[in-house]
Amino acid sequence: MKLHSDNNEKYQTVTGYDASGVEINAQRFNFSLTVLPEVPPRPWPVTRFEDLTAAHFEQIAQDRPDVVVLGTGARQRFVHPKLVASLSALHVGVESMDSQAACRTYNVLMGEGRKVTLALIIEASAGA
């Protein structure tokens, strides 16, 4: 699904997504990644929701976001509070949702000027 055609290079905007990947500023990514408004997308070493560890969220905590939007794939799933303890200690909320909703929510929060991190799990078998 295409979200819009705006290609503002200053901000990292989700411009499309499907079951096998996401487009950030019209550039395709077929692997899990983290996205912040003013930082180029970075690979996130998560291949499946079930493989998430506290270290994955500690990596995100280093950016000191206001909120983390976690895209968990085709369906919404929730992480155990122990895994996000590093973010909770910084008073950073983690919102879990399916990946399509996560992409839309990230764009809205980014458009409001929030320091939001999109953490998107793209499983290798998705769409294959």
C-alpha positions in Angstrom: 0.0 0.0 0.0 1.3 3.5 -0.9 0.9 6.1 1.8 1.8 9.2 -0.2 4.3 10.4 -2.7 6.0 13.1 -0.6 9.8 12.6 -0.8 11.1 15.0 1.9 14.7 13.9 2.3 15.1 15.7 5.6 12.7 13.4 7.4 12.4 9.6 7.2 8.8 9.0 6.1 7.1 5.7 5.4 5.9 6.0 1.8 4.7 2.4 1.4 4.5 -1.1 2.9 3.4 -4.6 2.2 3.8 -8.0 3.9 7.5 -8.4 2.8 8.9 -4.9 3.4 8.6 -1.2 3.8 9.5 1.9 1.8 11.1 4.8 3.5 11.3 7.9 1.3 10.5 5.6 -1.6 13.5 3.3 -0.8 12.7 -0.3 -0.3 13.8 -2.3 2.8 13.1 -6.1 3.1 14.5 -6.6 6.6 13.7 -5.5 10.1 14.8 -1.9 10.8 14.5 1.1 13.1 13.5 4.5 11.7 13.7 7.9 13.4 12.6 11.1 11.8 16.1 12.6 11.2 18.3 9.5 11.1 18.6 7.2 8.1 16.9 3.7 8.6 19.1 1.2 10.4 19.0 -2.6 10.3 17.5 -4.1 13.4 18.8 -7.6 14.1 15.4 -9.2 14.7 14.2 -11.9 12.4 11.1 -13.0 14.3 8.9 -11.6 17.1 9.7 -14.6 19.2 13.4 -13.8 19.0 13.1 -10.4 20.7 15.5 -9.8 23.6 16.1 -7.0 26.0 19.2 -6.1 24.0 17.1 -5.2 21.0 15.3 -2.6 23.1 18.5 -1.4 24.8 19.8 -0.6 21.3 16.7 1.6 20.7 17.0 3.2 24.2 20.4 4.7 23.1 18.5 7.1 20.8 16.4 8.4 23.7 13.1 8.6 21.8 9.9 10.0 23.3 8.0 6.9 22.2 8.6 3.6 20.3 6.1 2.3 17.8 6.7 -1.5 17.5 5.4 -3.1 14.3 5.0 -6.8 15.0 4.0 -8.1 11.6 0.6 -9.0 10.2 -1.0 -9.1 13.7 -0.6 -7.2 16.9 1.5 -8.9 19.6 2.8 -7.6 22.9 6.3 -7.8 24.3 6.9 -8.8 27.9 7.6 -5.8 30.2 11.0 -7.3 31.1 12.2 -6.8 27.5 11.4 -3.1 27.4 12.7 -2.3 30.9 15.5 -0.2 29.5 12.9 2.0 27.8 10.6 2.0 30.8 13.5 3.2 33.0 13.7 6.3 30.7 9.9 6.8 30.8 9.7 5.9 27.1 6.4 4.3 26.1 6.3 1.3 23.7 3.2 0.9 21.6 2.8 -2.5 19.9 0.6 -2.8 16.8 0.5 -4.6 13.5 3.1 -3.3 11.1 0.6 -1.4 8.9 -0.8 0.5 11.8 2.7 1.1 13.1 3.8 2.7 9.8 0.8 5.0 9.8 1.2 5.9 13.5 4.9 6.6 13.0 4.1 9.1 10.2 1.5 10.9 12.2 3.8 11.2 15.3 6.7 12.2 13.1 4.5 14.9 11.5 3.7 16.3 14.9 7.4 16.8 15.6 7.7 13.9 18.1 11.0 12.1 18.5 9.5 8.7 17.6 11.2 5.5 16.7 9.6 3.0 14.4 10.9 -0.5 15.2 9.6 -2.7 12.5 9.9 -6.5 12.4 9.9 -7.9 8.9 10.2 -11.6 8.9 12.1 -13.2 6.1 9.3 -15.6 5.2 6.7 -12.8 5.1 5.2 -12.5 1.6 7.4 -15.4 0.3 
